[in-house]
Amino acid sequence: MSTMSTTNRAPEERNVKASIAEVKQDAAAIREDLRHLKKDAAQLSSHATEQAIDAVKHTAESATDLARQSARSAKRYHGAMCEQVSAHPTAAVLLALGAGVIAGRIMARR
């Protein structure tokens, strides 16, 4: 009977050893997959950072262009307004007075 139990153990031991070998292979494959995932995540992060930097640069350039255009427009309007005030000083003073009275009444109501 002891020979029979010994002979039955040999296939079981082989099965256990085979299972352990499979688990080790699976663990090695998982480690390799994790290495690849880590590398891919780093590349994606780097790419996303580059895209964000490019977007910020583009937005800053657009804002700078808009500010320059606004400054040019303000200078033009200022020049035109100065010409109108110089050409019609009495009308400019009366207009300013009227605007001040209206603004004063609106603020007094609050």
C-alpha positions as CSV (number, residue, x, y, z in Angstrom):
1,M,0.0,0.0,0.0
2,S,2.8,2.3,0.6
3,T,4.1,1.8,-2.9
4,M,0.7,2.8,-4.3
5,S,0.6,6.0,-2.3
6,T,4.2,6.8,-3.4
7,T,3.3,6.2,-7.0
8,N,0.2,8.4,-6.7
9,R,2.3,11.2,-5.2
10,A,4.6,11.4,-8.1
11,P,2.0,12.6,-10.6
12,E,0.6,15.0,-7.9
13,E,4.0,16.4,-7.3
14,R,4.6,16.9,-11.0
15,N,1.2,18.6,-11.3
16,V,2.1,20.9,-8.3
17,K,5.5,21.7,-9.8
18,A,3.9,22.4,-13.2
19,S,1.3,24.6,-11.5
20,I,4.1,26.5,-9.7
21,A,6.0,26.9,-12.9
22,E,2.9,28.3,-14.6
23,V,2.3,30.7,-11.7
24,K,6.0,31.9,-12.0
25,Q,5.6,32.4,-15.8
26,D,2.3,34.3,-15.2
27,A,4.0,36.4,-12.6
28,A,6.9,37.2,-14.9
29,A,4.4,38.1,-17.7
30,I,2.6,40.4,-15.3
31,R,5.8,42.1,-14.3
32,E,6.7,42.6,-17.9
33,D,3.2,44.0,-18.6
34,L,3.6,46.3,-15.7
35,R,6.9,47.6,-17.0
36,H,5.3,48.2,-20.4
37,L,2.3,50.0,-18.7
38,K,4.7,52.2,-16.7
39,K,6.6,53.1,-19.8
40,D,3.4,53.8,-21.8
41,A,2.0,55.9,-18.9
42,A,5.2,58.0,-18.8
43,Q,5.0,58.6,-22.5
44,L,1.4,59.5,-22.4
45,S,2.1,61.9,-19.5
46,S,4.9,63.5,-21.4
47,H,2.8,63.8,-24.5
48,A,-0.1,65.4,-22.6
49,T,2.3,67.8,-20.9
50,E,3.7,68.9,-24.3
51,Q,0.2,69.4,-25.7
52,A,-0.8,71.5,-22.6
53,I,2.4,73.6,-23.0
54,D,1.6,74.1,-26.7
55,A,-2.0,75.1,-25.9
56,V,-0.9,77.6,-23.2
57,K,1.7,79.1,-25.6
58,H,-1.0,79.5,-28.3
59,T,-3.4,81.0,-25.9
60,A,-0.8,83.5,-24.6
61,E,0.1,84.4,-28.2
62,S,-3.6,85.0,-29.0
63,A,-4.0,87.1,-25.8
64,T,-0.9,89.2,-26.6
65,D,-2.2,89.8,-30.2
66,L,-5.6,90.8,-28.9
67,A,-4.0,93.2,-26.3
68,R,-1.9,94.8,-29.1
69,Q,-5.0,95.2,-31.3
70,S,-7.0,96.7,-28.4
71,A,-4.1,99.1,-27.6
72,R,-4.0,100.3,-31.2
73,S,-7.8,100.8,-31.3
74,A,-7.7,102.7,-28.0
75,K,-5.0,105.0,-29.4
76,R,-7.0,105.6,-32.5
77,Y,-10.2,106.4,-30.6
78,H,-8.3,108.6,-28.2
79,G,-6.8,110.5,-31.1
80,A,-10.2,110.9,-32.7
81,M,-11.8,112.0,-29.4
82,C,-9.0,114.6,-28.8
83,E,-9.6,116.0,-32.3
84,Q,-13.4,116.3,-31.6
85,V,-12.8,118.0,-28.3
86,S,-10.3,120.4,-29.8
87,A,-12.7,121.1,-32.7
88,H,-15.8,121.5,-30.5
89,P,-14.7,122.4,-26.9
90,T,-18.1,123.9,-25.8
91,A,-20.0,120.8,-26.9
92,A,-17.5,118.6,-25.2
93,V,-17.8,120.4,-21.9
94,L,-21.6,120.4,-22.1
95,L,-21.7,116.7,-23.0
96,A,-19.4,115.9,-20.1
97,L,-21.5,118.0,-17.7
98,G,-24.7,116.2,-18.9
99,A,-23.1,112.8,-18.5
100,G,-22.0,113.7,-15.0
101,V,-25.4,114.9,-14.0
102,I,-27.0,111.7,-15.3
103,A,-24.4,109.5,-13.5
104,G,-24.9,111.5,-10.3
105,R,-28.7,111.0,-10.3
106,I,-28.3,107.2,-11.0
107,M,-25.8,106.9,-8.1
108,A,-28.0,109.0,-5.8
109,R,-30.9,106.6,-6.2
110,R,-29.0,103.6,-4.9
